[in-house]
């Protein structure tokens, strides 16, 4: 049986943390906004002047390999994002299961270190996160800041201060 992670060399702990962080960043929702922008859609039915609600031509088959993306507040068409195949979804689920096993064996000290990195990232990128949230949900920038940034930072701050005490395994 392997030794507990607490007693492992600090470089192993750092590399484990790095692996978890890199895995989580593969699911970064900000990547979803690297749309393939087009001034005119492939079927020629939409230009910049009428880019506010894309309705495919009648009789045109629905594209299953692309996800059409709209800004909910304005219904402006943003472009498309490639849809995942069944195999890609299965691969992501397998990666998540593998990462969960690593996370389950991590100490609270390692988790605290990760939460500090995550908190720093959120604070440094709050304008971008608010912009994406606003675009994705139709929220105002103020609502995005209050609803996404402040609440998430407060939850992380609480976990850093109280999490170890309240999240200990309990035995009956």
C-alpha positions, 0 to 999 in steps of 0.5 A, a space after each residue: 500500500 502506498 504511503 499517505 500523500 501527507 508524507 510524500 515529498 513536496 515536489 510530488 505534492 506540487 506535481 499532483 496539484 498541478 495535474 489536478 489544476 491542469 485537468 480542471 482547466 480542460 473544462 474551462 468554460 472560457 474556452 467556449 467563447 472562442 467561437 468560429 465567428 462568421 460575417 455570413 453563414 454558410 447558407 448565406 442567409 445571415 449577414 452582420 446587418 441581420 445577425 440577431 436571430 439565426 433561423 436556418 433555411 426551411 428544409 435545411 437539416 439540423 447540424 448535429 456537429 455544431 452548437 449554435 451560440 446566442 447572447 441571451 440578452 440580445 439574441 445576437 448570434 455569436 457563432 458556433 462551437 463544435 459539438 462533442 462526439 459520444 467518444 469525446 464525452 466518454 473520454 472527458 468522463 474517464 478523465 474526471 473519474 481519474 481526477 476524482 480518485 486523485 482528489 479523494 486521496 489529497 490532503 486538506 493542505 493540498 486542497 487549501 493550496 489549490 483553493 488559494 490558486 483558484 481564488 487568485 485566478 478568479 480575482 485576477 480574471 474577474 472582469 473576463 469572468 463577468 463578461 462571459 457570465 453576462 454574455 452567457 446568461 444575459 445578466 448585467 455586469 453588476 449581477 455577474 460580479 455579485 452572483 459569480 465573483 463575490 459569492 464564489 470568492 466568499 465560499 472559497 474564503 470560508 472553505 480556507 478558514 473553516 473547511 478542514 474543521 467542517 469537512 472532516 469525515 464523520 463516524 457514527 
